[in-house]
Amino acid sequence: MAFEQVGQSLDHFTRRSPIRSAALALKVEQEFQKHLPDWAKMISFREGRLLIGTPSPAHSQEIFLQSRELKRKINEGLGGKVVEEIKYRVVSSE
């Protein structure tokens, strides 16, 4: 009997599970955190669209200017074209 790594088992399991989209969103968030400053927060990931929360319009502009490179880095880290579009929204700090 051959053993496989836990990560491979989870990938295989989630391919056939209804939790696949939640698992993918978690992977996107983990990769996202490697490439963005602490003030940027992932709000959601659904159907290839990553929504990022920023504390101000100036920060949103910074994300806009970096979005092409950010999308490339995240997709590269995930090993495929997962993030197709990046959107951003100013969120209150409350």
C-alpha positions in Angstrom: 0.0 0.0 0.0 1.5 3.3 -1.0 1.1 6.4 1.1 0.6 9.9 -0.2 1.3 13.2 1.4 -1.5 14.8 3.4 -1.6 17.8 0.9 -2.1 15.4 -2.0 -4.8 13.5 -0.2 -6.7 16.8 0.6 -6.4 17.9 -3.0 -7.8 14.6 -4.2 -10.6 14.7 -1.6 -11.6 18.3 -2.3 -11.8 17.7 -6.1 -14.9 15.6 -5.5 -16.3 17.5 -2.6 -18.8 20.3 -2.2 -16.2 22.1 0.0 -13.9 22.5 -3.1 -14.6 26.2 -3.5 -14.0 26.9 0.2 -10.7 25.0 0.1 -9.6 26.9 -3.0 -10.5 30.2 -1.4 -8.3 29.3 1.6 -5.4 28.5 -0.7 -5.9 31.8 -2.5 -5.9 33.6 0.9 -2.7 31.9 2.0 -0.9 32.9 -1.2 -2.4 36.4 -1.1 -0.9 37.0 2.3 2.6 36.3 1.0 2.4 39.2 -1.5 0.4 42.0 0.1 0.9 44.4 3.0 -0.9 43.9 6.3 -3.4 46.7 5.6 -4.9 44.7 2.7 -7.4 42.1 3.6 -9.1 39.4 1.5 -12.8 39.8 1.6 -13.8 37.0 -0.7 -12.8 34.7 -3.6 -15.5 33.4 -5.8 -15.5 32.2 -9.4 -12.0 33.6 -10.2 -12.7 37.0 -8.6 -10.6 38.1 -5.7 -12.1 41.0 -3.6 -9.6 42.9 -1.5 -10.5 45.3 1.3 -8.3 48.4 1.7 -8.4 51.2 4.4 -8.5 54.1 2.0 -8.9 55.1 -1.7 -5.2 55.7 -1.9 -4.5 52.1 -0.8 -7.1 50.9 -3.4 -5.1 52.8 -6.1 -2.0 51.1 -5.0 -3.7 47.7 -5.3 -5.0 48.7 -8.8 -1.5 49.6 -9.9 -0.1 46.3 -8.6 -3.0 44.1 -9.6 -1.5 42.6 -12.8 1.7 41.6 -11.0 -0.2 40.5 -7.9 -2.5 38.2 -10.0 0.6 36.7 -11.7 2.3 36.0 -8.4 -0.8 34.4 -6.8 -1.5 32.2 -9.8 2.1 31.2 -10.0 2.1 30.2 -6.4 -1.1 28.2 -6.9 0.2 26.5 -10.0 -2.4 27.6 -12.5 -4.8 30.3 -13.6 -7.0 30.5 -10.5 -7.4 34.3 -10.0 -8.8 35.9 -13.1 -9.8 39.3 -11.7 -8.8 41.4 -8.7 -11.3 43.9 -7.3 -10.9 46.2 -4.3 -13.1 48.0 -1.9 -12.5 50.5 0.8 -13.6 49.0 4.1 -14.0 50.7 7.5 -11.5 49.9 10.2 -14.2 49.3 12.8 
